[in-house]
Each structure stands twice: as structure tokens, then as C-alpha cells.
């Protein structure tokens, strides 16, 4: 899938599922539940045991569908390249690493680095980033998007951390082009309740759609 097509799918979907798990099996079950709930964008983090294997398995399973598989918590170029080779179609980092941005641009892969300052955001845009990840967003709240867009009205921002079904509308109203959610979305997995994960995913999709309609 081409870079701009992946980017459009992410911004059209609006909700990115940040998938963590204590085991490969748990992560795969979370992905399945989230997909059933209607979330199409999967960010499989490097904190999952055997993460490259998980990405490869999920990418192969959903190949040819409307599910987009990416990698999260990518800290360096070596990891980014391994994820891309395993089938990841976008890369997400918790911080700004210029070499990772350059690598993803080299292979025309969507990359969303984490930023906490305007300086980092500007650097990301200078290296061709289309959407920057505001992380950890819960330290600031939705007002941080407006603060970033003050000096950078051309920028697109995706908050991750602290985004819930109850407050997702606040982030959309503040100008977020998409949101990343992990803990609130997948909390059911901690007790093996994957039906709750599916239900929560459906609530996120509905809440995002409603927020966009009311914006």
C-alpha cells in the first residue's frame, strides 16, 4: 500500500488501537477483538513478547483487507527496518529520532514520532513527517493541540495517552486528526474479557464518528 494511501486510511479511520500484551497470544486476541469492534488501524508495540513475529502474523492474516498494521514503541532504525520487513505499513515512536524518520522516508513508510515541544514538531515536519504524535498527551489534555496549532496551523497531530471514549470528542474538537488509544481500549484483556475489548472498540468508533459529525 502506498504511503499516502496508508496515511489517508489512518486519518479517515481516526482511531488507532495501541496493542500491548503480556504474551503473543494475548496480543493476537486483542487484535482480533479490536478488529471485530470496527477499529481498522493496529499499532503493535515493541513491548509485546516476540513483536516482530506478531506483526508478521497479523500482517499476513489481514492482508488484502481494510485492516492497516503498523508498529509502535519503535526506538531506533534497526527496529523500524525489521518491522517494515515484517509487514508494518506505518511506524510510531514515543520520541523524535531523526535517523528513524530518514529511514522511513527512504522506504516511503508513514512515520509518526512522539513530540512534546514545538521544536520537536518543527524538526519532524522538516524531515517529512505528515502527522506527529503528541505523547504522553494525558500530561497536557486536549488544549495542547490548540497550543501546538497556534504557531503550527499547518501541522497535523495525533494524541496518544489518556484518550478515552468519554473525552475523545474533546480531542477532535481541539483539532486532532486521529487519536491513539491503548489502556482504555484494551482494559478487558487484563481479565481475559475480550468481548469487553470488542465492545469498547465499537464505542470508540461510534464516539469518534459522532465527534467528527458535531465538529
C-alpha positions in Angstrom: 0.0 0.0 0.0 1.4 3.4 -0.9 2.4 5.9 1.8 -0.3 8.4 1.1 -3.0 5.7 0.9 -1.9 4.4 4.4 -1.9 8.0 5.7 -5.4 8.6 4.4 -6.7 5.3 5.9 -5.3 6.4 9.3 -6.8 9.9 9.2 -10.1 8.6 7.8 -10.4 5.9 10.5 -9.4 8.3 13.2 -8.8 5.7 15.9 -5.5 3.9 16.2 -5.5 0.8 18.5 -2.3 0.7 20.5 -1.9 -3.1 21.2 0.2 -4.3 24.1 0.1 -7.6 25.8 1.9 -9.9 28.2 2.2 -12.6 25.6 2.0 -13.1 21.8 -1.3 -14.9 22.3 -2.9 -12.1 24.3 -1.8 -9.5 21.7 -3.3 -11.6 18.9 -6.6 -11.9 20.8 -6.7 -8.2 21.3 -6.1 -7.5 17.6 -9.0 -9.9 16.7 -11.4 -8.3 19.3 -10.5 -4.7 18.2 -11.0 -5.6 14.6 -14.4 -7.1 15.3 -15.2 -3.9 17.1 -14.6 -1.9 14.0 -11.2 -0.3 14.6 -9.1 -0.7 11.4 -5.7 0.7 12.4 -3.5 -1.6 14.5 -0.3 -0.3 16.2 1.5 -3.4 17.5 4.0 -2.2 20.1 7.6 -3.5 20.6 6.8 -4.2 24.2 4.9 -7.3 23.2 7.0 -10.5 23.5 8.3 -11.5 20.1 6.8 -8.4 18.5 8.2 -8.9 15.0 6.6 -12.3 14.9 3.3 -10.7 16.0 3.5 -8.1 13.3 4.3 -10.6 10.6 1.4 -12.9 11.7 -1.2 -10.1 11.9 0.0 -8.5 8.6 -0.4 -11.9 6.8 -3.7 -12.6 8.4 -5.3 -9.3 7.4 -3.5 -8.9 4.0 -6.0 -7.7 1.4 -8.5 -6.4 4.0 -9.1 -2.9 5.2 -7.0 -3.5 8.3 -3.8 -1.5 8.4 -0.9 -2.9 10.5 1.8 -0.8 12.0 4.5 -0.9 14.7 4.7 1.2 17.8 7.3 2.0 20.5 9.9 1.9 17.8 13.1 3.4 19.3 15.7 3.0 16.5 16.3 2.4 12.8 17.2 -1.3 13.3 13.8 -2.0 14.8 12.0 0.2 12.3 13.5 -1.7 9.4 12.7 -5.1 10.9 9.1 -4.0 11.4 8.8 -2.8 7.8 10.2 -6.1 6.5 7.7 -8.0 8.7 4.8 -6.1 7.1 4.3 -2.9 9.1 2.9 -0.1 7.0 3.5 2.6 9.5 5.9 3.3 12.3 5.2 5.1 15.6 7.8 6.2 18.1 7.4 7.6 21.6 10.0 10.3 20.8 11.8 12.0 18.0 14.6 10.1 16.3 15.8 11.8 13.2 17.5 8.7 11.8 14.3 6.7 12.0 12.5 9.5 10.2 15.1 9.3 7.4 14.8 5.5 7.1 11.1 5.6 6.9 11.2 8.3 4.2 13.8 6.2 2.3 11.3 3.4 2.1 8.2 5.7 1.8 6.7 4.5 5.0 4.4 6.6 7.2 6.2 7.6 10.4 4.6 9.3 13.4 7.2 10.3 16.1 6.3 11.4 19.6 6.8 15.1 20.4 6.3 17.2 23.5 7.7 20.5 22.2 7.1 22.9 19.3 10.8 22.5 18.4 10.5 18.7 18.1 7.3 19.2 16.0 9.1 21.6 13.6 12.0 19.2 13.3 9.6 16.3 12.5 7.9 18.4 9.8 11.3 19.4 8.3 12.0 15.7 7.9 8.8 15.0 6.0 6.5 13.8 8.8 2.8 14.2 8.0 1.3 13.5 11.4 3.1 13.9 14.7 2.2 12.0 17.8 1.6 14.1 20.9 2.8 11.9 23.7 2.1 11.5 26.5 -1.0 13.5 25.8 -2.5 13.0 29.2 0.1 15.3 30.8 -1.5 18.2 29.0 -5.1 17.5 27.9 -6.8 18.5 24.7 -5.7 22.1 25.0 -2.2 21.1 23.9 -3.4 20.5 20.4 -4.6 24.1 20.1 -1.4 25.3 21.7 0.7 23.4 19.0 -1.6 24.6 16.2 -1.1 28.2 17.3 2.4 28.6 15.9 2.0 25.5 13.6 -1.5 25.8 12.0 -0.3 23.6 9.1 0.5 20.7 11.4 -1.5 17.5 12.0 -1.4 16.0 15.4 -2.4 12.6 16.9 -2.6 12.5 20.7 -1.9 9.2 22.5 -2.1 8.6 26.2 -5.2 9.3 28.2 -7.7 9.3 25.3 -10.9 7.7 26.4 -14.4 7.1 25.0 -15.6 9.9 27.3 -13.1 12.5 26.2 -12.4 11.7 22.6 -14.7 14.4 21.4 -12.6 17.0 23.2 -9.5 15.9 21.3 -11.3 16.0 18.0 -12.8 19.4 18.7 -9.3 20.6 19.6 -8.1 19.7 16.1 -6.6 16.1 16.4 -6.6 14.4 13.0 -6.6 11.0 14.8 -6.2 9.5 18.2 -4.2 6.6 19.6 -5.7 4.6 22.5 -4.4 1.6 24.4 -5.1 1.2 28.1 -8.7 2.3 28.0 -9.4 0.3 24.9 -7.9 -3.0 25.9 -8.5 -3.0 29.7 -10.8 -6.0 29.3 -7.8 -8.1 28.1 -6.3 -8.0 31.6 -9.1 -10.2 32.9 -9.5 -12.2 29.7 -12.7 -10.4 28.7 -12.1 -9.9 25.0 -15.8 -9.3 24.5 -15.3 -6.1 26.5 -12.4 -5.2 24.3 -14.6 -5.6 21.2 -17.4 -3.6 22.9 -15.0 -0.8 23.8 -13.6 -0.7 20.3 -17.1 -0.3 18.9 -17.7 2.5 21.4 -14.6 4.3 20.3 -15.5 4.1 16.7 -19.0 5.4 17.4 -17.7 8.2 19.6 -15.2 9.3 17.1 -17.7 9.4 14.3 -20.1 11.4 16.4 -17.4 13.8 17.3 -16.5 14.4 13.7 -20.1 15.0 12.8 -20.6 17.5 15.6 -17.3 19.4 14.9 
